[in-house]
Amino acid sequence: MGLPGMRRIDHVGFTVPDLDAAHAWLVDVLGAEYLYALGPFAHPDEDDDWMATHLRVHPRATMRNQWYRVGGETMFEVFEYSSPDQRDAIPRNSDVGGHHVALYVDDIDAALEHLRAHDVEVFDGPTASKGPAEGNRWIYFRAPWGLQMELVSYPGGKAFDRHGAVETFETARSSPPQEPLVETTGGSGT
């Protein structure tokens, strides 16, 4: 039994070092729609532990955030914190807590041309997936503050969608593939 009433992901939240610079990049390069801002929020009273109990950050942290709509449906909640114990190490995908945000695009080649025209760091690829994800092409890129992002495109669907998700998934899970499920060309992927 899963989480009662769950319907979808509501939003993805991430922290940036400079909210104003992130705003410019999200709007001007990605084309995100700015919605609204909240904060700053701070709890300077030494007896107040709201930040620690609600957000698991230092009790004296200060935070502000802004909300964006991306691609008409996805929402980003973007934070900027100032905190006495703040770390600035950016996790890699291979680190515990590592992550990335994947954006679906209709034309991956046009999207890549746009990113490169804006001097965005783009990793090797795009890579064509095999196995259950055949039909998908993907490539990673990096936001200016270090967040790894990914473009994905599968306009004709993935093999998994075309041939029945449960059957394809169970077959892939029950027996090791004879060849890699993903053709590797210099990076990990989905």
KAFEN-V819861 format. One line per field, one symbol per residue. ss: DSSP state (H for helix, E for strand, C for the rest). phi: phi as a letter, one per 20 degrees, with the letter a starting at -180 (. if undefined). A space follows every 50 residues. Layout:
BEGIN
ss->???
phi->???
END
This chain:
BEGIN
ss->CCCCCCCCCCCEEEECCCHHHHHHHHHHHHCCEEEEEEEEEECCCCCCCH HHHHHCCCCCCEEEEEEEEECCCEEEEEEEEECCCCCCCCCCCCCCCCCC EEEECCCHHHHHHHHHHCCCEECCCCEEECHHHCCCEEEEEECCCCCEEE EEECCCCCHHHHCCHHHHHHHHHHCCCCCCCECCCCCCCC
phi->.efgmfdafeaddbdcfbffffggffffefnfefdaccnfdbcfffeedg fffecldggefdbcbcdcdcmncfdddddcdcbgdfddfefegeefnfab dddecfcfffffgffffdlefdffpfdefcmgegoecbbebcfgeoffcb dcbbfendggffdngffffffffecfffcgfcfeboaead
END
